[in-house]
Amino acid sequence: MSLEEMTMNFWQRALKSITRRKGKSFILFLVVFVLGNVIAGAVAIQQSTANVETETKKKMGNVATVEMDYERFEKETADMSDEEKYSEDFYPISPGLDVYDQVGELSYVKYYDYSNTSYIETKKLKAYTPEDGSMGMGGNYFSVKGGNLTEPLDMREGLIKLIEGDGFTDKDMNETTSAVLVSKEVAEANNLSVGDQLVWDIRSEVYTEASESEEDDDASDEGTTVVTFDYPVTIAGIFSVVKKDDSAQSSQSDSNQNNDQAWMLMDQINTFYASNNFVKEFNKIQSEKLWGETMDVSDEEQYYQPMFVLNSIDDVDAFKQEADALLPDYYKVVANTDQYEQIAGGFNRMGIIANYIVIIASIAAMFIISLVVLLFLRDRKQELGIYLSLGESRGKVIGQIVIEVILVSAIALLVSLVTGNLLGGAVSNVLMQNDFMNAQNDNGVVYYSSLMSSADIDLNDIKNAYQVTFSIGYIITYLLLGLGTVLLSAVLPLLYILRLNPKKIMM
């Protein structure tokens, strides 16, 4: 060791030490580089899975509904006797409208509605079917969807758009009027305009003990007869269905998914929108006309499907927790984003594995780097003793070692920043090629009705959205984690320096 080197400040000595001890500096570089690649690759996967989850859930929408937890109910009642299962109070009490109102008043809810639904088949009123005849129901089938809002939730959320007429009024919602909204396609097929009086010529096959008469043209198969009745409605508006832009759709999308989307589009077009009061009254009359039964039209006896539009995707978990506490037993909140958990189970598993790798690799890096630096310091014990003997403070000696470790490690981390990102991308591609990423359900896609299925997200869409990118978040996260690991790994070697006794070393 030269006199010049001893009189340098500790910054200069650190730089000189790195360049003069190329072999040991390269070993430290290599250790940090290898471990850095593992950490960088895991961080890249971790960030990418988190990003794709956030973006995909935004596309799915922040909509929730209430459903019965049949799986839990069947599990907990499996051991009951047949007598108990056939008792009147066997099934749990469904939530009342007052409960839905309480849930809708939670701070997380932007707006909400609950809907009563009916289904009809008509004889002359034509339902929409694709022009190519690729699909059809074998008859004219329509849905009638009720609501309490003058602007239906599907319209507020952009699934449909009012193109003609003024739509519903407060009177339509509060009283039982005959106002309905019809789709453009159904209106064109039946030459309907706003303000027209439309008669639903309803028909239905009703099961009887025997056919009414062999001469009855409406008589169908043995044991059934066709019953018809007319129901007048007024066209208050015409809507168009806002079709999804398929330009970004993956060419790998499964044909089954395309068929499902086409069926849902056809169902949306063949839907009449009305008030809940209208649907309730219509269901009563339909029950009397078709089956000769008197229906209880009280709200307690009606089935309503609630829909809650939340303020933000970030509110879903908190909303579920508070809303579930208000619901009766065996009922739960189901959010649109739950589809992600069912479809993209593999991505979640990959993110969890990446988290474990980051933790394990960081701990391993601290121990390995600590041992490497400690071994190097033992070889330099005499050098360090001379610095201390000449009056150099332990703080400056420690500073020199820290600078040496950080400079070499920083270069290794910057290089592994790039190679680790490539490694993370390669590992992700390999995992997406096999069954590891496949969803747990049979077809990898989950559908609900209306707003709950508006996203039409499947596993291929999520795979295409997944990208290991060189983002600012990735760079900052990895460098902070890497440098933090290196600094912590220097603790053990620094303790070694603090214990050095220059007198013993120089003897």
Salt bridges, closest charged atoms under 4 A:
GLU5 OE1 - ARG20 NH1 2.64
GLU53 OE2 - LYS57 NZ 2.89
GLU55 OE2 - LYS58 NZ 3.95
GLU76 OE2 - ARG72 NE 3.09
GLU121 OE2 - ARG203 NH1 2.78
GLU151 OE1 - ARG156 NE 3.60
ASP154 OD2 - LYS145 NZ 3.06
GLU185 OE2 - LYS243 NZ 3.68
ASP299 OD1 - LYS280 NZ 3.13
ASP329 OD1 - ARG72 NH2 2.77
ASP338 OD1 - LYS320 NZ 2.56
GLU341 OE2 - LYS57 NZ 3.22
ASP379 OD2 - LYS24 NZ 3.28
GLU383 OE1 - ARG21 NH2 2.58
GLU383 OE1 - ARG380 NE 3.08
GLU392 OE2 - ARG13 NH1 2.82
GLU404 OE1 - ARG380 NH1 2.67
